[in-house]
Amino acid sequence: MCGIRYIVYEIKQLFCSATFWIAVILETIFIFFNSEIFFNDQIDYLELLDTSFDLGLSGFITPVLVSLPFVTRFYEEKTNGNYIMKITRHGTLKYASNIAIATICSGMLVMLFSLCTYTVVITLFGYINGYEFYFYPLDKFGTSESPTFYLTLIERGYGWFVYCVHIFFLCCYGGVWAGIGVLSSVFVANKMFAVVFPFLVKRLSEFFLYYSAFYPLLPIRLTFTLETAALPFGGFLYLFTYTYTLYVVVTVIIYFGMKWYMGEISLPGR
């Protein structure tokens, strides 16, 4: 069982961290300018958010920014030896579990604050310029012949709900990348490499796995694509399964990684 107090403590520390707010501001800027809002004369919340991640810039930068606050924090904790007291008190497995949960929550919070800020900014931008506001039923939600659950909601005037679902998926997307990012901090003694590691994983995974049978494993499917929206239970079952599986994998890797770091086990070739 994870330490709730530890998770709350780590989240409070994040809010007091300049790195967290820098990541939020930068992510908001990337999402805003990558949405092509300056080439539109209206505010279509779903289309702009979809465009921002489809064009790639937000997608490439996001893995680095969402993992930045906790990756740097965990790297510093490991190098200055603060982990020793926590492992002594709680045990390596619980420590690894706490780190995995705190990391995923950190990535989700960076995305949540960024997307909320982005939504406020584009709304103000639209009001200032006299734009109209829409939630268009994009092709990604199906067609009238084969509609998804979300298309039906949009047509009934609940586009705002679909937009919130989209944000929730992106928050989990951020949490997944933060979880992937923290893994490098366990084994790598280079802070810069630990920070850019998620970007490298994204590029390599998309290059090697995008057209393979392992495509469902790519985190890009968590950005609420047509495939995700058409999955059973609106893709939520896939989302929770993916995120929980990642949590387990990250916990296991951190557990053995810290055992190796403390010299309790030896890896091949060491």
C-alpha positions in Angstrom: 0.0 0.0 0.0 1.4 3.4 -1.0 2.1 6.1 1.5 -0.7 8.7 1.0 1.1 11.1 3.3 4.3 10.7 1.2 2.4 11.4 -2.0 0.7 14.5 -0.6 4.1 15.7 0.7 5.7 15.3 -2.7 2.8 17.1 -4.4 3.2 20.0 -2.0 6.9 20.1 -2.7 6.1 20.2 -6.4 3.9 23.3 -6.0 6.7 25.0 -4.1 9.2 24.1 -6.9 10.1 26.7 -9.6 10.8 23.8 -12.0 7.2 22.7 -11.8 5.8 26.1 -12.7 8.4 26.6 -15.4 7.3 23.3 -17.0 3.6 24.4 -16.8 4.3 27.7 -18.4 6.4 26.3 -21.2 3.9 23.5 -21.9 1.1 26.0 -22.0 3.0 28.2 -24.5 3.8 25.2 -26.7 0.2 24.0 -26.7 -1.1 27.5 -27.5 1.2 28.3 -30.3 1.1 24.9 -31.8 -2.7 24.9 -32.0 -2.6 27.2 -35.0 -5.0 29.6 -33.2 -3.7 32.5 -35.3 -4.9 30.9 -38.5 -8.5 30.6 -37.3 -11.4 33.0 -36.9 -13.2 31.0 -34.3 -12.4 29.0 -31.2 -13.1 25.3 -31.7 -11.8 23.9 -28.4 -11.6 20.3 -29.6 -10.0 21.0 -33.0 -7.4 23.4 -31.6 -6.3 21.0 -28.9 -6.3 18.1 -31.3 -4.3 20.2 -33.8 -1.7 21.1 -31.2 -0.7 17.5 -30.5 -1.2 16.2 -34.0 1.3 18.7 -35.4 4.0 17.2 -33.3 5.7 20.1 -31.5 3.6 19.7 -28.3 3.9 16.0 -28.6 7.7 16.1 -28.8 8.3 18.6 -26.1 5.6 17.3 -23.7 7.4 14.2 -22.6 10.3 16.3 -21.4 8.3 19.0 -19.7 5.9 16.7 -17.8 8.7 14.6 -16.5 11.1 17.5 -15.7 9.9 18.4 -12.2 10.0 15.0 -10.6 12.8 13.6 -12.7 15.1 16.3 -11.5 13.8 16.0 -7.9 14.4 12.2 -7.8 17.8 12.6 -9.4 18.9 15.0 -6.7 17.4 12.9 -4.0 19.4 9.9 -5.3 22.7 11.8 -5.6 22.5 13.5 -2.2 21.6 10.3 -0.4 18.2 11.4 1.0 16.7 8.2 -0.3 18.6 6.1 2.3 16.5 7.4 5.2 13.3 6.7 3.3 14.3 3.2 2.2 15.4 2.4 5.8 12.1 3.6 7.1 9.7 2.1 4.6 11.6 -0.5 2.7 12.8 -0.5 -1.0 9.5 -1.9 -2.5 7.3 0.7 -0.8 9.8 3.4 -1.6 9.7 2.4 -5.3 5.9 2.3 -5.3 5.7 5.8 -3.8 8.2 7.2 -6.3 6.2 5.6 -9.2 2.9 7.1 -8.0 4.4 10.5 -7.2 6.0 10.6 -10.6 2.8 9.8 -12.5 0.8 12.3 -10.4 3.5 14.9 -11.1 3.2 14.4 -14.8 -0.6 14.5 -14.7 -0.5 17.7 -12.6 1.8 19.5 -15.1 -0.6 18.6 -17.9 -3.7 19.5 -15.9 -2.4 23.0 -15.0 -1.0 23.6 -18.5 -4.3 22.6 -20.2 -6.4 24.6 -17.8 -4.3 27.6 -18.3 -4.3 27.1 -22.1 -8.1 26.9 -22.0 -8.4 30.1 -20.1 -5.9 31.8 -22.5 -7.7 30.8 -25.7 -11.1 31.7 -24.3 -9.8 35.2 -23.4 -8.1 35.4 -26.8 -11.4 34.5 -28.5 -13.4 37.1 -26.5 -10.9 39.9 -27.2 -11.0 39.2 -31.0 -14.8 38.6 -31.1 -14.6 34.9 -32.1 -17.4 32.4 -31.8 -16.9 29.3 -29.7 -17.6 25.8 -30.8 -17.2 22.1 -30.1 -17.3 20.6 -33.5 -17.9 16.9 -34.0 -14.5 16.1 -35.6 -13.9 13.1 -37.8 -11.9 11.6 -34.9 -15.2 10.9 -33.1 -16.7 9.0 -36.0 -19.3 9.8 -38.6 -23.1 9.9 -38.7 -23.0 6.3 -40.1 -20.6 5.0 -37.5 -20.7 7.4 -34.5 -18.9 6.9 -31.3 -20.4 7.7 -27.9 -18.5 11.0 -27.9 -19.9 12.1 -31.2 -23.4 11.6 -29.9 -22.6 13.7 -26.8 -21.3 16.5 -29.0 -24.3 16.5 -31.2 -26.5 16.8 -28.1 -24.6 19.8 -26.9 -22.3 18.2 -24.4 -19.1 19.1 -26.2 -17.7 20.6 -23.0 -17.9 17.1 -21.4 -15.9 15.6 -24.3 -13.4 18.3 -24.0 -12.9 17.5 -20.3 -12.5 13.8 -21.2 -9.9 14.8 -23.7 -8.0 16.7 -21.0 -8.2 13.8 -18.7 -6.7 11.5 -21.3 -3.9 14.0 -21.9 -3.3 14.2 -18.2 -2.8 10.4 -18.1 -0.6 10.8 -21.2 1.6 13.2 -19.2 1.7 10.9 -16.2 2.8 8.0 -18.4 5.7 10.0 -19.9 6.7 11.2 -16.4 6.8 7.6 -15.3 9.0 6.7 -18.3 11.2 9.7 -17.7 12.0 8.8 -14.1 13.5 5.5 -15.1 16.6 7.0 -16.5 17.3 8.7 -13.2 17.7 5.4 -11.5 20.6 4.2 -13.7 22.1 7.3 -15.3 24.5 9.6 -13.5 23.9 12.4 -16.0 21.2 14.9 -15.1 20.9 16.3 -18.6 20.5 12.8 -20.1 17.8 12.0 -17.5 15.8 15.0 -18.6 15.9 14.4 -22.3 15.5 10.6 -22.0 11.7 10.8 -22.5 12.2 12.6 -25.8 14.6 10.0 -27.0 12.2 7.2 -26.0 9.4 8.9 -27.9 11.4 9.3 -31.1 12.8 5.8 -31.0 9.5 4.1 -30.1 7.6 5.8 -32.8 10.3 5.0 -35.4 10.5 1.3 -34.5 7.0 0.5 -33.2 4.6 2.8 -35.1 4.0 0.4 -38.0 4.5 -2.8 -36.0 2.3 -5.2 -34.0 3.4 -3.3 -30.8 1.6 -0.1 -31.9 -1.0 -0.4 -29.1 1.9 0.0 -26.6 2.7 3.5 -27.8 1.6 6.3 -25.4 0.4 8.4 -28.3 -2.8 6.3 -28.2 -3.6 8.0 -24.9 -4.1 11.4 -26.7 -7.7 10.4 -27.4 -7.5 9.4 -31.0 -10.4 7.9 -33.0 -9.0 4.4 -32.1 -9.1 5.3 -28.4 -12.6 6.9 -28.6 -14.0 3.8 -30.4 -12.6 1.4 -27.8 -15.0 -0.3 -25.3 -16.2 2.0 -22.4 -15.0 5.0 -24.4 -11.3 4.0 -24.1 -11.3 4.4 -20.3 -10.6 0.7 -19.7 -7.6 0.9 -22.0 -6.5 4.1 -20.3 -6.6 2.7 -16.8 -5.1 -0.6 -17.8 -2.2 1.1 -19.6 -1.5 3.6 -16.8 -1.7 0.9 -14.0 0.5 -1.4 -16.0 3.1 1.3 -16.4 2.9 2.0 -12.6 3.7 -1.7 -11.9 6.6 -1.7 -14.5 8.1 1.5 -13.1 7.8 0.3 -9.5 9.6 -3.0 -10.4 12.4 -1.2 -12.3 12.9 1.4 -9.6 13.0 -1.4 -7.0 15.7 -3.4 -8.7 17.4 -0.2 -9.9 17.8 1.1 -6.3 18.9 -2.4 -5.1 21.6 -2.2 -7.8 22.5 1.4 -7.0 22.9 0.5 -3.3 25.1 -2.5 -4.2 22.6 -5.1 -2.9 22.4 -6.9 -6.3 24.7 -7.0 -9.3 23.5 -6.5 -12.9 25.1 -8.5 -15.7 28.4 -6.9 -16.9 29.0 -4.9 -13.7 
